Amino acid sequence: MRVLLVLATALLVTAGCARGEQTEAASPSATSASTSASAPASSSSSATPVPSTSEAPPAPSSTEAPPPAPTTTTTTSSEAPPPPQPAPPPPAVQVEGTPCDITNGACVELSSQQTWLISNGVVTYGPVPITSGRPGYETPTGYFPVLHKVRHEVSRPYNNAPMPYSVYFTSYGIAFHEGSLTDPSHGCIHLSQEAAATYFDFLQSGQQVQVTP
């Protein structure tokens, strides 16, 4: 009887040890399983985010019009171009034997105190001597038209001094006329009586008088 009790006790002890080992063996697995189940999913949340490749970069908007092309503006002037200018006349030809280039009229050279009559570019009378204006009353130089003639003229500003055969060629009283060939004038051209009469007969209104220095 005592032997049976001892054997039964031994069996109980052995069975309890075996159950304890099984319990300890199973415990780590359960612990690790519970640990892994209860651990927060921090590793996945703390990982560096990977850029999403599903979002494509925005394509350029086709609604934006391209910049306008440069335009060329042609300006049309409303003003008509000026008409072509006529060619300048050929240079005048100096009349042989004189310093003048007129075709018809009287030529005067103050430096030599001479004068000529010219017709169709040729000397028809002269040279003949003259006297011209004194200092302060110099005879003007240039081209002048014959204005009018007075056969029996007097100089009213100078005490009605006689001025026979006067041929005026300025609006301020300068004329060819008979006068002294030794005393200078107040601007007129003095001629001898013969020359003054010849000039009076030859020169007509509108013809030219050219006075050179």
C-alpha positions, 0 to 999 in steps of 0.5 A: 500500500505504501509502495503504491502511494509512493508510485502515485506521488512520483507519477503526479510529480513527473506529470506536473513537471512535464506540464510546466515545461510545456507551459514555459515552452509555449510562453515565449511564443505567446509573449513574442506574438503578443509583443508583435501584436501590441507594438505600434506600427511606428516603423511604417509611419516613420519611414521616409515618404517615397514621392508618388509617381502617379502625379504627372507634371502639369502639361503646358496649357494650350489655352495660352496663345503664343506671343504675337509675331512682329508686324511690319507697318508700311506708312503711306504718305498722303503727300505727293512727291515734289515734281522733278526740278528743271535742269539748271540753265547752262552757265552764261557765256561772257560776251567777248571784249566785255566783263558781262554775260548778258545777251541784250542791253548795256554792260558797265565796268566800274574798275575801268570806267567803261561801258558797252552796248550788246545785241544778241550777245555781240558788242554793237557799241563801245567801249566808251568812257564813263564816270560813276558814283563818288564815295558815299554814292557808289553806283550799285553793281548787279543786274537791273532792268531798264525801267523808263526813259526821259529825254529832257530830265533834271535832277530835282534833289540837286538843284535841277541839274540837267540830265539829258537822255536819262535811262533809269534802271533802278527804282531809286533814281540811278540812270545813264545820262549825259554828264561830266566825264571828270566829276563823279556822280551821285550814283548815276552813269555819266556819258558823253552827249553822243554816247548818251543819245546812243544809249537813249535810242538803243535801250528799251524797257525790260532790257538788261543793264549789268554793272560789274565792279 
